Amino acid sequence: TLALLLGTLLWAPWRVLHGAPHGAPLAELSGDQDFQLFLQKNLEFTRKIKGDVAALQRVVCDTFQLCKEEELLLVRQDLGIAQVPLEQCHSHTFQVEACFSQIRDGLRTYHGSLAVVLELLPGHAGLVETLQLDAANLSSNIQQQMEDLGLATVTFPTESRGLLPAFSSRFQHQVGGFFILANFQRFLETAYRALRHLARL
């Protein structure tokens, strides 16, 4: 059914804002003007960051002819570059503080990982540095919003997360940069969908 399909697409249910003052239902928060303003502003910001990541992906494709993930999966296994987790933003036990905490932590991880891309594309340092700054700012925006809403910060195990692989060749470095950007783009897509769904409640 359409309702079932929509529920699957939007990763329902997204019902309760645990940890909010007095356990305020998410429906109450969704009517909060400041919260709506935060969501709209940061949806735009996330869209802008996605555009910049896509621009760098095109540069990597044009410069190194690295364009298709399926052709590079074996190299990725060797490098051990993992996707930064964001399962709290699309699970059936969705909690705003858990999702926001994962987005915030993930942005910090990618801020560090982009150093690989910076080394790879010195001619595009301006764009990479802007992306790092934007990732840091979006992370700060989310942290600030959590504090404003009285949400508890959720911490997740960080074993090996954010550790950059050692590249044994120039090609490995190029592939590493390719996958960091591809993973970051997927991460941003999920974060964007989470913010957009909250804005629609």
C-alpha positions in Angstrom: 0.0 0.0 0.0 1.0 3.6 -0.5 1.0 4.2 3.3 3.3 1.3 3.9 5.6 2.4 1.1 5.8 6.0 2.5 6.4 4.5 6.0 9.3 2.5 4.6 10.7 5.5 2.7 10.6 7.8 5.6 11.8 5.3 8.1 8.8 5.6 10.3 8.1 5.8 13.2 9.7 9.1 14.2 7.4 9.8 17.0 8.9 10.7 20.4 11.6 13.1 21.3 13.1 11.2 24.2 15.2 13.4 26.5 13.4 16.6 25.6 12.1 18.7 28.5 9.2 16.8 30.1 9.3 14.2 27.3 7.7 16.6 24.9 6.3 14.8 21.9 8.0 15.4 18.6 4.7 16.8 17.3 4.9 19.7 19.8 8.5 20.4 18.8 7.7 20.4 15.1 5.5 23.4 15.7 8.3 25.2 17.4 9.3 28.1 15.2 13.0 28.2 16.2 13.3 24.5 15.6 11.6 24.8 12.2 14.0 27.7 11.3 16.9 25.5 12.4 15.7 22.7 10.1 15.1 24.9 7.1 18.4 26.7 7.4 20.4 23.5 7.8 18.6 21.7 5.1 19.8 24.4 2.8 23.3 24.1 4.3 23.4 20.4 3.9 22.3 20.7 0.2 25.1 23.2 -0.3 27.7 20.8 1.2 26.3 17.9 -0.9 26.9 20.1 -4.0 30.5 20.8 -3.0 31.1 17.1 -2.4 29.7 16.3 -5.9 32.0 18.9 -7.4 35.0 17.3 -5.8 33.8 13.8 -7.0 33.7 15.2 -10.6 37.3 16.5 -10.1 38.4 13.0 -8.9 36.6 11.4 -11.8 38.2 13.8 -14.4 41.7 13.9 -12.8 42.2 10.2 -11.9 39.5 8.5 -14.0 38.0 7.1 -10.8 34.3 7.4 -11.4 32.6 4.1 -10.6 32.5 2.4 -7.2 31.8 -1.1 -8.4 35.2 -1.1 -10.3 37.1 -0.2 -7.1 35.4 -2.4 -4.4 38.4 -4.8 -4.1 40.8 -1.9 -3.4 38.4 -0.5 -0.9 38.4 -3.8 1.0 42.2 -3.6 1.2 42.1 -0.1 2.4 39.4 -0.8 5.0 37.6 2.5 4.5 34.3 2.2 6.3 31.1 4.2 6.1 30.6 6.4 9.1 27.5 4.9 10.8 24.2 6.8 10.7 21.8 4.0 11.5 20.2 6.0 14.3 18.7 8.3 11.6 16.8 5.6 9.8 16.0 2.9 12.4 12.5 2.0 13.6 13.6 3.3 17.1 14.4 6.8 15.8 15.4 9.2 18.5 16.3 12.8 17.7 19.2 13.0 20.1 20.7 9.7 18.9 20.3 10.8 15.2 21.7 14.3 15.8 24.6 12.9 17.9 25.5 10.6 15.0 25.3 13.4 12.4 27.4 15.7 14.6 30.1 13.0 15.2 30.1 11.9 11.6 30.7 15.4 10.4 33.6 15.7 12.7 35.0 12.4 11.3 34.7 13.6 7.7 36.2 16.9 8.6 39.4 15.0 9.5 39.1 12.5 6.6 39.0 15.3 4.0 42.7 15.9 4.7 43.2 12.9 2.4 41.4 14.7 -0.4 43.3 17.9 0.4 46.6 16.1 -0.2 45.2 14.6 -3.3 43.9 17.7 -4.9 46.2 20.6 -4.0 44.8 22.6 -6.9 41.4 22.5 -5.3 42.5 23.3 -1.8 40.0 26.2 -1.5 37.0 24.0 -2.2 38.2 21.2 0.2 39.0 23.7 3.0 35.5 25.3 2.5 34.0 21.8 2.8 35.9 21.2 6.0 34.8 24.5 7.4 31.2 23.8 6.4 31.3 20.3 8.0 32.6 21.8 11.2 29.9 24.6 11.2 27.0 22.2 10.5 28.3 20.0 13.3 28.4 23.0 15.6 24.8 24.0 14.5 23.5 20.6 15.5 25.3 20.6 18.8 23.9 24.1 19.6 20.4 23.0 18.6 20.7 19.9 20.9 21.7 22.2 23.8 18.8 24.6 23.0 16.3 21.7 23.1 17.8 20.2 26.2 18.7 17.0 24.4 21.2 14.7 26.0 24.3 13.9 23.9 24.5 10.3 23.0 27.9 8.7 22.7 28.7 5.7 20.5 31.7 3.4 20.5 34.4 5.0 18.4 36.8 2.1 18.0 38.9 2.6 14.8 36.4 5.2 13.6 38.0 8.2 11.9 41.4 6.5 11.7 42.8 7.1 8.2 44.3 4.2 6.4 48.0 4.1 5.5 48.3 4.3 1.7 51.1 2.2 0.2 50.8 3.7 -3.3 49.6 6.8 -5.1 46.8 4.8 -6.6 45.6 3.7 -3.2 45.6 7.3 -2.0 43.5 8.3 -5.0 41.0 5.4 -4.4 41.0 6.4 -0.7 40.0 9.9 -1.6 37.4 8.6 -4.0 35.7 6.5 -1.3 35.9 9.2 1.4 33.9 11.5 -0.9 31.5 8.8 -2.0 30.8 7.8 1.7 30.5 11.4 2.7 27.9 12.0 0.0 25.9 9.0 1.2 26.2 10.2 4.8 24.9 13.7 3.8 22.0 12.1 1.9 20.8 10.3 5.0 21.3 13.3 7.2 19.4 15.4 4.7 16.5 13.0 4.7 16.4 13.0 8.5 16.2 16.8 8.7 13.7 17.0 5.9 11.4 14.5 7.5 11.5 16.4 10.8 10.7 19.6 8.9 7.6 17.9 7.4 6.1 16.7 10.6 
